[in-house]
Amino acid sequence: MEVELDVYSGKPNPTWEIPPDQASALLAKVGSQRDDKATMADPGLGYRGFILRSGDRTIRVYGGLIEIQDPHGTHIVRDSANLEATLAADARTRGYGNLVSGVSGAH
């Protein structure tokens, strides 16, 4: 699975691959979240969350929500498993701590 840290305008965002076992665990957490009627706010410039790409799914994790786009459409779930903080922690281990310093739950 590819992870993209969506932070830049005008230059490439940092991306990295996560191993299949970690990807499976993340996808299981995404699948266990409850649907919500919320809409994801336009994040504007700067930090815009994480984009996960797996097969025909694109998943954006930002601001306490998870937006899932797949061939069946788009739906939004609450990030009750705190995936954004998990991804921010992973970004920190990869040297991107300064880019996720404001993410809740990131240390």
C-alpha positions as a Python dict, from the first residue, in 0.01 Angstrom:
ca = {
    (1, 'M'): (0, 0, 0),
    (2, 'E'): (123, 348, -83),
    (3, 'V'): (92, 623, 176),
    (4, 'E'): (110, 987, 71),
    (5, 'L'): (153, 1266, 323),
    (6, 'D'): (-52, 1542, 158),
    (7, 'V'): (125, 1864, 258),
    (8, 'Y'): (272, 2041, -42),
    (9, 'S'): (137, 2250, -325),
    (10, 'G'): (362, 2277, -626),
    (11, 'K'): (607, 2002, -535),
    (12, 'P'): (575, 1628, -482),
    (13, 'N'): (435, 1505, -152),
    (14, 'P'): (632, 1251, 52),
    (15, 'T'): (522, 894, -23),
    (16, 'W'): (623, 555, 107),
    (17, 'E'): (514, 194, 89),
    (18, 'I'): (400, 1, 391),
    (19, 'P'): (438, -376, 416),
    (20, 'P'): (140, -602, 336),
    (21, 'D'): (83, -705, 700),
    (22, 'Q'): (69, -342, 815),
    (23, 'A'): (-151, -252, 517),
    (24, 'S'): (-393, -534, 603),
    (25, 'A'): (-415, -413, 963),
    (26, 'L'): (-487, -55, 850),
    (27, 'L'): (-752, -168, 600),
    (28, 'A'): (-917, -381, 868),
    (29, 'K'): (-937, -75, 1095),
    (30, 'V'): (-1085, 131, 811),
    (31, 'G'): (-1342, -142, 745),
    (32, 'S'): (-1443, -160, 1109),
    (33, 'Q'): (-1540, 210, 1132),
    (34, 'R'): (-1905, 313, 1123),
    (35, 'D'): (-2049, 514, 834),
    (36, 'D'): (-2120, 877, 904),
    (37, 'K'): (-2323, 1149, 734),
    (38, 'A'): (-2036, 1397, 778),
    (39, 'T'): (-1861, 1574, 495),
    (40, 'M'): (-1488, 1619, 487),
    (41, 'A'): (-1391, 1985, 505),
    (42, 'D'): (-1167, 2133, 238),
    (43, 'P'): (-833, 2147, 421),
    (44, 'G'): (-691, 2438, 219),
    (45, 'L'): (-314, 2483, 209),
    (46, 'G'): (-60, 2303, 425),
    (47, 'Y'): (-125, 1970, 593),
    (48, 'R'): (-418, 1790, 427),
    (49, 'G'): (-392, 1449, 585),
    (50, 'F'): (-285, 1115, 444),
    (51, 'I'): (-387, 944, 123),
    (52, 'L'): (-372, 564, 112),
    (53, 'R'): (-385, 382, -219),
    (54, 'S'): (-466, 14, -232),
    (55, 'G'): (-593, -152, -548),
    (56, 'D'): (-903, 34, -666),
    (57, 'R'): (-947, 220, -335),
    (58, 'T'): (-825, 564, -238),
    (59, 'I'): (-859, 652, 128),
    (60, 'R'): (-806, 1002, 271),
    (61, 'V'): (-753, 1028, 648),
    (62, 'Y'): (-790, 1383, 777),
    (63, 'G'): (-946, 1578, 1061),
    (64, 'G'): (-1105, 1285, 1242),
    (65, 'L'): (-1267, 1143, 928),
    (66, 'I'): (-1184, 879, 670),
    (67, 'E'): (-1307, 925, 313),
    (68, 'I'): (-1313, 604, 111),
    (69, 'Q'): (-1341, 613, -269),
    (70, 'D'): (-1385, 287, -455),
    (71, 'P'): (-1581, 160, -757),
    (72, 'H'): (-1899, 161, -545),
    (73, 'G'): (-1874, 534, -471),
    (74, 'T'): (-1749, 753, -191),
    (75, 'H'): (-1839, 727, 174),
    (76, 'I'): (-1710, 879, 495),
    (77, 'V'): (-1654, 718, 832),
    (78, 'R'): (-1533, 857, 1163),
    (79, 'D'): (-1169, 791, 1250),
    (80, 'S'): (-1256, 633, 1585),
    (81, 'A'): (-950, 405, 1560),
    (82, 'N'): (-726, 716, 1544),
    (83, 'L'): (-563, 613, 1214),
    (84, 'E'): (-447, 968, 1151),
    (85, 'A'): (-232, 960, 1465),
    (86, 'T'): (-100, 615, 1369),
    (87, 'L'): (-3, 740, 1024),
    (88, 'A'): (151, 1055, 1175),
    (89, 'A'): (362, 839, 1407),
    (90, 'D'): (477, 636, 1105),
    (91, 'A'): (560, 961, 921),
    (92, 'R'): (771, 1071, 1218),
    (93, 'T'): (977, 751, 1205),
    (94, 'R'): (1045, 827, 838),
    (95, 'G'): (1177, 1177, 911),
    (96, 'Y'): (862, 1380, 842),
    (97, 'G'): (792, 1481, 1202),
    (98, 'N'): (809, 1852, 1122),
    (99, 'L'): (530, 1808, 865),
    (100, 'V'): (290, 1636, 1109),
    (101, 'S'): (376, 1822, 1430),
    (102, 'G'): (25, 1966, 1457),
    (103, 'V'): (-156, 1633, 1412),
    (104, 'S'): (-346, 1538, 1724),
    (105, 'G'): (-196, 1232, 1885),
    (106, 'A'): (138, 1270, 1705),
    (107, 'H'): (435, 1282, 1938),
}
